[in-house]
Amino acid sequence: MAMRDEMEGLGARLFRSRSYLPIPVLVLLLLTMHDPPLHGSVRALHGWDLFCLAVGLAGLAVRCMSIGYAADGTSSRRTRDLFTAELNTSGMYSIVRHPLYLGNYLLWLGPTLFCRSLPLVVIVTLLFWLYYERIMLAEEQQLRIQFGTNFEEWAKQTPAFIPRLRQWRAPRGEFRAHKVLLSESNSLLALFVVLLCFEMLVNLEWTGGIVLDEWWYAPLVITAALTIYTRTYKALRRRTHRRSRNAMLAQEQIG
């Protein structure tokens, strides 16, 4: 088997388990929190925290823009197979072929920068690339099979990971905020929880106590409210679908 075929096969397997990759990365980041915090004024330290949060939120924004305009059956969190219902080529997909993974990288980069270690940034970046490169190869092979020359023409002019902003094309359709909320509330929660834990660990080492800066309160309350809403909505929707399915089965048995 050719090496490319092996990488594509590995990518298909990694695609199904990609949700678990942040776990070892998080462990790696936690191990670095023993390093002393960045020296400087309190204002400079807060500024760095906000910068790290901004990088993570930029990744979340890229994901939201990609998912909000994407056609149904595409750009989802599905892990069972690589099939997609349509080839997205507008909006974020007009400037980069894998905007969701670009967003994931920025979501990783924010907490990594928080650890204030350049070698760690390099390690996490290499780990991310080694993992996702194979997933991207597998996804593109599936797109090549499904869409043929349409995919080839789009791939020739659209970079895989580094956006080419000058070729932006407006997305088709309307932005679906509720779809984004249901899809990305967990990402927002994970970003804030990880950064919050890092902040508390640094403050514990620096001051000897668990201290939380006041500017964290409002984002955390908003994030918690969104998470509660989305989880309640999904639970109610699953219950409704289950009742409808049971009613249909009951009718079939009667008939």
N, C-alpha and C positions, 0 to 999 in steps of 0.2 A: 504494500500500500504506500502511495506517495505521501511525503511529509505533510503536504497541504491537506490531503484527505484525512490524515491522522489528526491534524489540528482542528479541522472542521468537526470531526467526530467528537473530539474532546470538548470543543466549544458547545456542541449540542447537549452534552452531559452537564457541563458547567452552567448552561442556561437554566437548567431545571433546579439548580441549587444556588443560584446567584444571590438569593435573599439572605443566605447564611454567611456570605463572605465578610460583611462588616463585623462579625463577632470576633474572629481572630485579630482583625485590625484594631478593634476597640481594646482588646487585651494588650496589644502592643503599645497602644497609646497610653493606657493606664500605667504600664510599667515605666514609662518615661516621666511620669508626674513626680518622681522623687527628685528630679533636677530642681535647682533653685529657680525662683521666678525671675522674670526680666527685671533688671535694675532700672530705676528711674522714678520719676514723680508719680504720684497716684493718678494724676490726669493722664500721663502717658500710658500707664498700665490699663486704665479704663479704655483709652483710645485703641489700644491693641486688641482688647477683648471685643470691642465693637467692630473692629476691622475683621476679625475672625468670624464673627457672627454674620457680617455683611457678605463675606465670601460664601458661607454656607447658604445664606438666603438667595444669593445670586444663582447658585446651583438649583435651588428649589424653584426659582422664577423660570429658569430655562426648562425645567421639567413641566411646570404649569403651562407655559406657552406651547410646549409640544403637545401635551395631552389635551389641552382645552380646545385646540383647533383640529385635532386628529380625527380621522374618520372612525366610525364605529368598527370595532374588531381589530383596531391597530393601536400601537403605543400603550399597551396594557401591561398589567403586572402578571399576566398569564405565565405559568412556568411549565406547562405540560408539553407544549410543542412550539415550533417556530413559525407556524402558519400565520399569515396576516391577510386580512380581507382586501386590502387596497394598498397601493404604493403611494405613500405620502411624499410629495415633492414641493409643497409650498410652505410658507411660514418658516419655522425653524428648520424644516427639512430642505429648504431651498439654499441654506448656507452651510449645513453640515449634515452628514448622513446619519449620525448617531447622536442626536441632541440629548436623548435621555441619559446616555452614558456620560456625556459631557457634564450634564447636571449632576449625575452621581459623583463624578470626580470632584466637582466643586464642593459638594456636600461632605465628601471625605476631607477635602483640603482644609476647610474651615477649622474643624477640631484638631487636625494635624498641626496647623500653624499655631494653634493655641498652646501647644507643647513647647514652642520656641526652640526647635531643634532642626537645623538644616539637614543633617544626615537623615533624620526621621522623615522629613518631607520627601527626600530622594527615595528612601526605602518604600514608603507608601505609594509613591508615584509609580515605581517600577513594579510593585506588587499589583497595583491596579491595572497597569498596562498588560502584564503577562496574563492576567486573568481575563480581562475583557477583550483583548485582541482576539483570542480564540472564539469567544462568543460572537464578536462582530463578524469574523470569517464565516461562522456557521450560519448566522442570520443572512448574510449577503448571498451565500450559496442558495439558501431557500428562496430569496427574492429573485435571484437569477433564474431559478427553475420556474417560478410562478410568472414572472413578468418579462423575461427575455430581453429583447432589445430596448424596451422602455427603461428597464433597470440599468442596462449598460450605458445608455445615453445620459441618464441622470447621474450615475456614478462617475462618469468621465469629468463632469463639470462641477461636482459637489465634493468637497473634501470630507474625509472620513471623520475627523475629530476636531481639527482646528477650524473654526468658522471662517468663512469668506464673506464678510459683511456686505461687500459691494454688490453681490448678486441676490440680495434679499428680494423675495417676491411675497406680496401680501397673501396671507392664508385664505383659503376658500372657506366659506361658511362663517358662522358666528361662534364666538368664544362661549364655551359651556362651563360656566363657573361651578355649577353644582357637581358636574362630573369630576372636575379638578379637586374640589373639596373632598369628595368621597375617596379619591385616589391618593391624594397627597397629604392628608391630615396626619397620617402616621409618620411621614418623613419630617414634617414640621415638628411633631412631638419628639421624635428621636433626636433631631438636631438640638433642640433646646435642652432636653434631658442630659445629653452627653456634655454639652458645653457647661451646663449648670453643675454637673458632677465634677468636671475639671476645675471649675472656678472654686468650688467648695474645698476640693483637695488642696489646691494651691494656697487658699486662704488658711486652711488648717495648718499647713506646713509653715506658712509665713507668720501667722499671728497666734497659732496655738488654739484657735477656736474656729468653729464653722460659722462663717460670716457671709451673708448674701447681700450684694449691693442693691440699693433700692431700684435701680433702673431695670432690674430683671423682673420685677413684680408684674407690671402691666403685660409684657409679652407672654409670661407664663400663664396668667389668667386667661388671656385670649386663646392661647394654644390649648389650654385645658378645656375651655368652653367648646371650641371647634371639635376637639377629640370626642367629648361626651356626645355632642350632637350627631357626629358621623357614625359613631358606634351604635347609638340608639336607633338611628335611621336604618342602618344595615340590619340590626337585629329585628326590627319591626318588618322590614321588607322580606327577610328570610322566613319569618313566621307567616306572613301573608302568602308567600309562594308555597310554603309547606301546606297551609290549609287548602289552597286552591288545588294542589296536587292530590291531596287526600280526598277532596270532594270529587275530583274527576275519577279517581280510582273507585270510589264508592258507587258512582253512577255507572261505571263500566261493569262492576260486579252485579248491580241490580239488573242492568240490561242483559 
